[in-house]
Amino acid sequence: MFLNLYILSVFCFPATTVFAQEAALMPNIVIILADDMGYGDVSGLNIHARTHTPNIDQMIKKGVNFTDAHSGGAVCTPSRYGLITGRYYFRAEKKFDYLGYLKPLIDRNRETIGSLMQKAGYETACVGKWHLGLDWGLKSPDKPQIPLGDDKRSTNTDFTKSVTGGPNALGFDYSYILPASLDMPPYVFIENNRVIDPDIIFTADAYPRTLQSTKPVWDRKYTNADDIYWERGIWWRNGEMSRSFKMEGCFDTIVAKGLSFIAAHVTREPKQPFMLYLSLTGPHTPWLADKVFVGTSPLGSYGDFILEVDDAVQQVNAMLQRLDISDNTMVVFASDNGAGWAEDDIQVYNHKCNAGRRGQKGDIYDGGHHVPLIITWPSKIKKPFTVKSTMSLVDLMATFAEMTSQAISDSSAEDSFSFLRTLLHPSAPLKRKDIIYESSMGRLAIKAGDWKYIDCLGSGGFTDPATLESVKGGPAAQLYNLKSDPLESQNLFEQYPEKANFLKDLLNEYVKQGHSR
């Protein structure tokens, strides 16, 4: 009975609640999504940080800082799926490998953050890392795209053919994308469904597999002898690549294309609002910062790349000011998941990318999905403030819907809760009462109030042990009180069985019913 009342209290809010006194708000929107950047990598969020992010810190001083924000998943694809669709990744009808040739994960008929803003009259753009699947043309339609499932050799992909099922099919008017991460082939840029340079070579033809100075460390275990491995964090899989593609120039190209879209739109349609989803490739591996930043950080190549990410934020904000549109532009800065930063890295560099929280990228623990989220909007957010309540990047879609006075159907954005009220009125509470997390292995956790229940033993991700079998007389899952134990160090599963069962049932109910709002 109590569980039913709890769920009812969550659903008492309508999908979209427009303030009676306020008309639709139509700011320009720029979403800057860093790749694998931890909460503790932002110097303004971590007093012990050995990184330096003055431009992101400046956003904190001017905007809203969400200190308990979480990504929709602990790795790239689930997180991006949640941001784009407003629903948790475990609900995806189709699931494929996370690598670069995966098929489209989002059904073309599903409402997305792009199509939502198109309906509101926005011009929409997706620039940068996609990692949600594409439909590739094939040389021989009767043969599989990847022989024997091996994406490190020549594939059956015809790079001269149209590439569909991506951003342009899902509500984005313009797209300039990298198919997946910068360590996953194919390494090509795709502009509005066409590969920019279909002259294909292999990365190992253009880059040496090792350097004279190469000293393999722990992340070498993720690569094969055929791959490129220069040092910790600078590695990528060997595979198909456009002849003109430069690994070390990819990040700069993406930022330049994003800025170009903004400038072109404002020149062409100065009165039409726009939304740019700028999905960066850093500081995900390979840590290939521009030569301007190389050697400038005490954190080695990783820290150099963080500086370049921060510089990208500066470039975006400077462009908005030059065009005199910064006042009515909402800039959202976030990361897709926690940093892939192991204990070895902490020991070597004395820096905690995930601000000392347990776990790292991929894990069900806080370090896997606790991310920075900072929003500026000068015309509406006059003074900086902090929101300590729990929220999710999945909530952006419902927020944009409410902002533009659009209703959300029951079959769209099923897990998204608007936080517009809190953005405009700092004292207003968030609507979200609980949140679900997902690890790289698909393990789930739910947090409600101070309590977090994890449906497995182990990290469920990249930190060992990823999985553990329960033993007779021992706990079957994990339960933590995050108020008294934010580092998730004391499993209270056996001490509080009623609390564990309540959260387990709530999690199962949300999974079963297909929505959480």
VENPE-V886030 format. One record per backbone hydrogen bond with DSSP energy under -0.5 kcal/mol. NH is the residue of the N-H (numbers start at 1). CO is the residue of the C=O. E is the energy in kcal/mol with one decimal. If there is no record, write none. Layout:
BEGIN
nh: (NH	NH)
co: (CO	CO)
e: (E	E)
END
This chain:
BEGIN
nh: (5	6	7	8	9	10	11	12	13	18	22	25	28	29	30	31	32	32	33	33	34	34	35	36	38	39	40	41	41	42	43	45	46	46	49	57	58	59	60	61	62	62	63	64	65	66	66	67	67	68	69	69	70	71	74	79	80	81	82	83	84	85	86	91	92	94	100	102	105	106	107	110	113	115	116	117	118	119	120	121	122	123	124	125	126	127	128	129	130	131	134	135	136	139	141	143	147	149	150	151	153	156	158	159	161	163	164	164	169	170	172	173	173	174	176	177	178	179	184	186	187	188	190	191	192	192	194	196	200	201	203	205	206	206	207	214	220	221	222	223	227	228	229	229	230	231	234	235	236	237	241	242	243	245	247	249	250	250	253	254	255	256	257	258	259	260	261	262	263	264	265	266	267	268	269	272	275	276	277	277	278	278	279	279	280	280	286	287	288	289	293	294	296	300	302	303	304	305	306	307	308	309	310	311	312	313	314	315	316	317	318	319	320	321	322	323	324	325	326	328	329	330	331	331	332	332	333	333	334	335	336	338	341	342	346	347	348	349	350	353	355	357	361	362	362	363	364	367	368	369	369	370	371	371	373	374	375	376	379	380	381	382	385	387	388	391	393	395	396	397	399	400	401	402	403	404	405	406	412	413	415	416	423	424	425	428	431	435	437	439	440	441	442	445	446	447	448	449	451	452	453	454	455	459	459	460	462	468	474	478	480	482	482	483	485	488	491	492	492	496	500	501	502	503	504	505	506	507	508	509	510	511	512	513	514	515	516	517)
co: (1	2	3	4	5	6	7	8	10	16	19	403	328	274	330	276	30	332	31	278	32	334	282	34	36	370	353	38	353	39	41	42	42	43	46	53	54	55	56	57	58	59	59	375	385	64	373	65	387	387	66	371	391	369	438	75	76	77	78	79	80	81	82	88	89	105	185	99	132	132	105	107	84	170	112	113	114	115	116	118	117	273	122	275	174	277	176	279	178	179	102	164	134	156	139	140	145	146	147	149	150	145	137	157	158	193	135	162	166	167	167	124	171	124	126	190	128	188	181	240	240	186	177	194	175	190	191	189	198	241	239	202	202	203	203	211	217	218	219	220	224	236	209	227	234	234	231	233	228	183	201	187	199	242	245	246	246	247	249	250	251	252	253	254	255	256	257	258	259	260	261	262	263	264	265	269	123	29	125	275	31	276	127	277	33	278	233	233	286	287	290	290	293	297	299	299	300	301	302	303	304	305	306	307	308	309	310	311	312	313	314	315	316	317	318	319	321	320	320	325	326	28	329	376	30	330	331	374	32	372	34	368	339	340	342	343	344	345	346	351	352	354	339	74	368	360	459	358	365	365	366	366	69	369	66	333	64	331	327	377	377	380	63	65	386	68	70	392	393	394	395	396	397	398	399	400	402	401	409	85	86	413	419	420	421	425	418	447	445	443	362	460	439	437	453	435	451	433	448	480	446	478	444	463	465	466	361	457	471	454	452	450	480	450	481	485	489	479	490	492	496	497	498	499	500	501	502	503	504	505	506	507	508	509	510	510	414	414)
e: (-2.3	-2.3	-2.5	-2.3	-2.0	-1.3	-1.8	-0.6	-0.7	-0.5	-1.0	-3.6	-2.2	-2.6	-2.7	-3.0	-0.7	-3.6	-0.7	-2.5	-0.7	-3.1	-2.5	-0.6	-0.6	-0.7	-2.1	-1.6	-0.7	-1.1	-0.7	-2.3	-0.7	-0.6	-2.1	-2.5	-1.5	-1.1	-1.5	-1.7	-0.7	-0.8	-2.0	-3.0	-2.1	-0.6	-2.6	-0.8	-2.1	-0.6	-0.7	-0.5	-1.6	-2.3	-1.8	-1.7	-2.4	-2.6	-2.0	-2.0	-2.5	-2.3	-2.3	-1.5	-2.4	-0.5	-0.6	-1.4	-2.5	-0.5	-0.5	-1.8	-2.5	-0.8	-2.4	-1.4	-2.0	-2.1	-0.9	-1.9	-2.5	-2.0	-0.5	-2.3	-2.3	-2.6	-2.7	-2.4	-2.3	-2.5	-2.2	-3.6	-0.7	-2.8	-0.5	-2.2	-0.6	-2.0	-2.3	-0.7	-0.7	-3.4	-2.8	-0.8	-1.5	-3.3	-2.1	-0.6	-1.3	-1.6	-2.0	-0.7	-0.6	-1.9	-2.1	-2.7	-1.9	-0.7	-1.6	-0.6	-2.6	-1.2	-2.5	-2.6	-1.9	-0.6	-1.4	-2.9	-1.0	-3.1	-2.1	-1.6	-0.7	-1.2	-2.3	-1.4	-2.3	-1.4	-1.6	-1.8	-1.7	-2.5	-3.2	-0.5	-2.7	-1.1	-2.4	-0.8	-1.9	-1.7	-2.6	-2.3	-2.9	-1.5	-0.5	-1.2	-0.7	-1.0	-2.1	-2.2	-2.2	-2.6	-2.4	-2.1	-2.4	-2.3	-2.1	-1.9	-2.4	-2.6	-2.6	-2.4	-1.8	-2.3	-3.7	-1.3	-2.5	-2.9	-2.8	-0.5	-3.0	-0.9	-2.7	-0.9	-1.9	-0.9	-0.6	-2.1	-2.2	-0.8	-2.2	-1.1	-1.9	-1.1	-0.8	-1.0	-2.1	-1.9	-2.0	-1.9	-1.4	-2.2	-2.5	-2.0	-1.8	-1.6	-1.8	-2.4	-2.2	-2.3	-2.5	-2.1	-2.2	-1.8	-2.5	-2.1	-1.2	-2.7	-0.9	-0.5	-1.6	-3.4	-0.6	-2.4	-3.1	-0.5	-0.5	-3.0	-2.2	-0.8	-1.8	-2.2	-1.7	-0.5	-1.8	-2.3	-2.1	-2.9	-2.0	-0.8	-2.0	-2.0	-2.1	-2.4	-0.5	-2.4	-2.7	-3.2	-2.3	-0.6	-1.1	-2.6	-2.1	-0.6	-0.5	-2.4	-2.2	-2.2	-2.6	-2.1	-3.6	-1.0	-1.7	-2.5	-0.5	-1.8	-2.4	-1.9	-1.5	-0.7	-1.8	-2.5	-2.0	-2.5	-2.3	-1.7	-1.4	-3.1	-1.6	-0.8	-2.2	-1.8	-1.9	-2.3	-2.1	-2.8	-0.6	-1.9	-2.7	-2.5	-2.6	-1.8	-1.7	-1.9	-2.4	-2.7	-2.3	-0.8	-1.8	-2.5	-2.8	-2.8	-2.7	-0.5	-2.2	-2.5	-0.5	-1.0	-2.7	-2.2	-2.5	-3.1	-0.8	-0.5	-2.1	-2.0	-0.6	-3.5	-0.6	-2.0	-2.2	-2.6	-2.3	-2.3	-2.4	-2.6	-2.3	-2.6	-2.5	-2.3	-2.3	-2.2	-2.6	-2.6	-0.9	-0.6	-2.0	-1.3)
END
